[in-house]
Amino acid sequence: MATDGSSIQIGALLRQDATGAWHQATLAGRPYTLRILRPDLADSEEARLVFEQELRRIERLQHPALLRVHRVGRGAPRPWLLTDPIEGPTLHDAVSEGGPLALAEARALAGSLHAALRYLDGRRQVHAAPWPTQFVQVEGRWVLPTFRAIRARDGLKNLKRRTNAHEAWTPPEHAPDHPARLAPEPWIAWAVGTLLRVTAGEAPEVMGAVERLCDPDPARRPHGERAVTAALAGEGTGPAAGSRPAAPVPQRKRRPGRRG
């Protein structure tokens, strides 16, 4: 491991994916997660390139709702990154076992996710798995890991050609045979609405917002930061919300003695 990581104590293996292994780790007595290139791929230039691309996408992300990267090592024998710990139950686990969050907390968490996705959008990036099963708790707050999940904004459409590991959460247009392409705006709305639905437990107070944000037709979901924020606040979700009476059309006055 690189010199600046020599004091990291590596613990048990948590899981592996196509390129990396995730380990428990400690540094100065504090828990972390170490993500490191798998040992069997140490001599693979292709695997190193993929791992390096991931490092570049996530190492400088700074948002309170996104898992923080604390250290990075790019040298031999294997590249690695040190993040906040990802152990413990996910948000979905916690809600399934403990019940819905308080309504204010559920709204705040959905707003936090929305802010994080807008932050990524400002960097021309998108999160490919912003689902309740991915959130983990770090120092009392729910954060979203970014391992293998950050894509270029215009690359979201490519997910339609890949196996969907999160089918229960993704919008209908993720299906390969759906005519609509995957696009960032309806994707963001769906993610925010899904999180609100799960954490609020289908509370009547938020169902109007959830229905708007998770409309099966991506074209009908709120588009843009203001529209999603308004939907979260419950605007435009009532039976007459969002509709305005037609403005009266001024009638031209007829002059005396003039026809038509």
N, C-alpha and C positions, 0 to 999 in steps of 0.2 A: 504494500500500500504506500501511497505517496507520503512524503515526510510530514506534511501538515495533517495527516490522518493517523500518525503513528500512535497517538494516545487513545484512539478509539478502541473500546473493548467490544469485540464481535461476539454475539450470543447465538441463540438457537435460530435455525432456519424457519422462517414463517411461511414462505411460499415461493414458487418460481413461475416465470412466464416464458415467453418465447426468447427473450434475450437476457433477462436479469433474474437475480435471486434477491429476496428480501430477508434480512436478518434483524433480530433484536440487536440493539447496540447501546452502549453507554459511553458518555464522555463527561468527565468531571462529576460523576455520580448522577447525571441526568439521563433519562431514557430517550432514545432516538430510534429511528429505523435506518438501516444501511441498505441501500439498493446498489448492487454491484453486478457487473457482467458475469454471467455464469462461467464457472471454471472450464467447462467443456468447450466454451466459445472463445477462450482467451487468444487463440491463434487465428480466429476468423476475422478477416478484414471487413467483411460485410456486416458481421454482428457488431463490430466496433463502430462502424459508421452509423448504424441504426441507433446504437446507444448514445453516440455523440450528438446525433440529431435531437434525441430526447433531452439530453443535457441542455443544449442550446435553447430549446423551447421553454423549459421550466425553471432553470436555475435562477433567473432574475425576477420571477413572478413575486410581486409583493402586494398581497391583498389579505385581509383578515379572514376571509372565508375560504382561502386556498391554502393547502398544506405548504408549509415553508421549507425551503431548501437552505440548510445552514452551511454546508461545506461541499466542495466538489473536488474530485481527484481525477485527472485525465491521463496520468502516466502509467507505466508498466507496474505490475503485471496485468492489472485489470482496472478499467475506469469505474468510478463509484460516485455516489452522492449520499449525503447524510441529511435526513429530514426529521421533522416532528414524528413522534411514534404513531403508528397506524393500528396498534393492537386494540383489543376491546371490541364491544358490540358496535355494529353500525347503527345509524339512526333508525333504519327500518326495524332492526332487531329491538331497539329500545322502545319504539312505539308499539310494536307487536306484543311485547311483554308487559309494558307499563301503561299502555293506553295513550290516547292523543295528548299532545301538548296543550297547554293553555292557549286560548285563541290568540292572545296578543303575542305570545312566543312563536306560534306557528306563522303568523303574519310577518313577524320580524325576521324569522329564518328565511321565509320565501323572499322577502325583500333583500336580505343579505346575499342569497343566491343570485338574484337578479342583478345586484350591483357587481358581483364577481364576474358574471357572464358579460356584462357591459364593459367591465375593465378589460377582459380578454378581447372583446370585440374591438376596443380601441387599439389593441395591439395587432389587429387583423388575425385573431386566433379564435378558436371555438373549443369548448370542452365536449368531448365525444361521449361522456357518460356521467351527466350531472344528476344522477338518480339517488333516491333515498338509501338504496343498498350500498352506496359508495361513501357516504359521509361517516367520518369517525370523530370522536371527541378528543380534543387537545386542550388541556388546561381549562376545562369547563365550557368550551365552546365547540360547536359542530363545524368541521371544516371538510373541504372536498379535496381528496388526493388528486394528483395530476399525473401520476405514473402512466405512461403510454396513452394518455387521454387527450392531450393537447394537439390540435390539428391546425393547419393553416385555415383561415376562414373560408376560402374558396374550395377547400378540400373536403368539406363536410359531405358533399354529394357522393363522394367515393365510398362512404359507408354502406350505401345500398348494395354494393357488390361484395360485401364481406359478411361473414357469419355474424348474426346478431346475438351476442351473449346477454343482452338485456331486453329481450323481446317483450317481457311483461310491462316494461316502462316506456318503451319508445313509441313515438307517434306513428299512425298508420302509414304515413308516406315513407317510412323506413323500408317497407316491404318492396322487394325488387320489382314486383308487377304493378305497384301503385304508379299512376301516371304523373303525380307531382314529384318534383325533385326535392331532395333534402336541402333546405335553405336556412341560414342562420336565424332570421327573424321568427318564423313559426316554430323553429326548434327551441329558441329561448323561451317563448311564451309557453310551450308545452311543458318544458322542464320546470318552470316556476309554478305552473298550475298543478303539476303532478306532486311536487313537494308540498304545496299547500293542502292538497286533498289528503295526502297520507298523514301529515302531521296534525291537521285539524280534525281528522276522523270524520269527515263529511258533515261537519257542523253546518246547520242551515245558514248561518251568517256568512259563510264563504262559498256556498255552492254556486251562487250566481257567478262569482269570479272564476271559480274552477271551470264552469261550463264554457265561459268565454275563452279562457286561456287554453283549454284542452278541447276546443272544437275539433271534431274529426276532419273538417275541411281546413287545411292550413291557410287558405286564402282568407278565411273569416276570423282567424285569431288576431289579437292585437299585434300590430307591427310598430316597432320603434319604442324607445325608452319611455316616452311620455304615455303612450297608449297602454303599455304593460303596467306601468305604475298606476295609472288610473283604474285599470281593471282590478289590480290588487286592492285598491282602496274601495272597491265596490261600485265604482262609477260605470254607468252604462249597462248594469246587469238586471235592472228591474224590468217589468213588462213594458213600461213606457220610457225607460231610460234610453238616452242617446237619440231619441226622436224629437224633432221639433215641428211645431205646426207650420204648415206651408205659409211663407210670407205672402201677404195679399199683393196681388198684381195691380198696380195703379191703373185706373181707367182714365183714358183720355176724355176730357170733357168735350162735349159737342158744342160747337158754337151755334148760336141761334141762326136758323136759316140755312145751315150747312148739313148736307147728307153724308153719311158714311164717313 
